[in-house]
Amino acid sequence: MSKNDGQDEQQRAPGRLTIPFDVGAACRQGLVESGQAPLAALPRCRGMAPPDGVLTYELRFSEGVGVHPLQAEVQVSAPLSLECARCQEPVICPVSGHSTVSFVFSDDQAGHVDSDVEPVVLGREGRIRLIDLLEDELLMAVPLMPVHEQACSPLAETLAAGQAYESGQIDESVAGGEAEDSPFAALAALKKGPDEGK
């Protein structure tokens, strides 16, 4: 397969994922869907997509036991461009998610699904867009407080260590200049008066 063929396949993937999918037939057949899709093609994730970011996914459909036997295992992974909780600058985070979903036909049925399984309400025709499943899983896996691997600043180091920050706590020399050269040091010297510090 040529390089261009691979690029064409990647571009076609979102179209296939947006076609209404017969969940019942997929579960009876034990269908497995896997592949990659450009993150920019996922509407709800587009704002978090780094340049050339790609979603890798796998969906394993199966018939379970009990009242609601239609199930699927959903796995996703992708690099997302998020805002660092320490410095508010962009940070690329590798995000991955894995869960089991149970397909139901009403909110009432969803209320009876096991607590460790995510209920997904199907339309009247028993179909769903695969892209919706993948986006849901990826969004649920986004970290609440993404941060750079290394501390972004002296203040960030303080916060990362779980210490309370107080004004003036950061050493002036660490923050970008020697403490004795700072205007605050000069102001402190004036406040002491001529007779102090002898």
N, C-alpha and C positions, 0 to 999 in steps of 0.2 A: 504494500500500500504506500503510495507516495505521501509526501508531507502535505500536499494540498488536499488529498483525500481525507487525511486525518482532520484537517481544519474544517472541511466541509461537514464531516460527521459531527464535530463538536457544535457547529452552528445549527445543524438540524435537530440536535437533541432537545432544545427548549420547545420546538414545535411539537415533537412527539409527546413531551411531558404535559403539554397543555390540552391535549385531546381528551375528552371525557372517557374514563377507563372503567370497564366492567369489572367491578371488584369481586362479585360472586364467582365469575368464571375464572379469574386469576387465582382465587383461593382454592377452588376445586382442582385446578391444574398444578398447584404448588409453584406458580410462576415466580421467577427471579428476574428483577429488572436492575441493571447496574450500568454505570457510565459516568460521564462528566458533562457539565454544562457551564457556560460562562456565567459568573455571578451577576454581571450586568444585565442578564436576561431575566433575572428573578425580580419582579416588580418591588416586593417589600424589602429586598436586600440590596437593591441597587445603590442606595446611599452609603452602604458600608463596603462596597466592592472596591478593592484596590485595582490598579491597572492590570489587566490580564488575569484577574482573580478567577479561579475555577472551583466549582463545587464538585466534589466526588461523592457519589451516592450508591446505595444498594438497598433494594426493597425485596423482602422475601415474604410472599403471600402463602397462607396456609389455612387449613380448616382446623379449628380448635375443638374443644369439647365444651358442653354446657349450653346455656341459653343463647349466647351470641357467638357462634363458632367462626365467624369471618375475622381473620387476624392478619397482621403483617408486622414484620420487624423492619424498622427504618434506621438506616445508618447514614450519617452525613459527615463530611469534613470539608473545611474551607478556610482560607486565610481571610480575615475581616479587618478592615481599617476602622478602628474605634478611637474614642477619645480617652487618653490616659487620665485616670482619676486623680493623679498627683499634679501633673503639669498642664493638663488640658490640651496637650499637643497630640497629633495623630500617632497611633501605635498599631502595628500589624500583629494581630493575635491569631494563632492557629486555633480554630474552634472545631470541636467534634461533638456529635450527639448520637445517642443510640436509645431507642425505646420500642416497646411493643404497643401497637394500637389495635383496638377492637372496633370493627365497623358495626354501627347500629343505624336504626331507621327513625329514631325519635329521641327527643330529650329525655323522655321517661325511661327508655331503654338505657340511655347513657348513664342515668343515675344508678343503675344496677351493675355496672361494670366494675370489676375488681379494682381496688385502689392503686395497684401497681401497674395498671394498664390505662393508656390514654384512649378515651372514647372519641370516635370520629363519626359524626352524623352524616349519612349518605343522603343524596337526593332521592326523590321518589323512584327513579329508574335504577337505583343501586350503582350509580357511577360517581366517580370523583376524578379531579385532575391531579395527577401525580405531583405536579409542581407545587400544589398547595400542601401536600404532605411533607415534601422536602423543605419548603420554606418554614413551615410550622416547627419542624424538628430543629432546623438551624437557629431560628430565632429563640427557641427555648434554651439553646445551649450557649447563647451569648453571655459572657461573664458579667456580673453586676458591676465589678470595679476593675476594669482592665488597667494594667500598669506596664510601664517599660520594665524590662528585666533588670536594668540597673537604675539606681535612684537618679531622678532628674535634676535635683538641686539639694542644697543643704536642708532647706525646709522640708523637701520631700523625704529626705533620709530621716528627719525627726519624726514625721508623721508615720512613715513606714515602720519605725521602731515602736510605735504605739505610745510615744511620749507626748505629753501635753506641750504645745508650743506657747511660749510667752514672748511678748515683744522684747527685742534686744537679746534674745537667747542665742541667735546665730553669730558666730565669731565673724567680725568684720573682715579679717584676713582671708577667711574661707569664702566669704560671699563675694570677694572680688577686689579687695584692697586691704592694706595693713591697717590695723585698728588705730594706731597712733596717727595715721595720716588722715583719718576720717574727720569730717566736720563735727561729728558728735563728740569725739575725743577733745577737740578744741573747746567746744561748749562746756564740757565737764570741767576743764581746767579753769575757765573763767568763773564758773560757779563756786569753785573752791575758795577763791579770794586770795589775796597776797600772803596772808599769814598761815594758810593751810598748806599741808603737804611738806612743811619744813621738818 
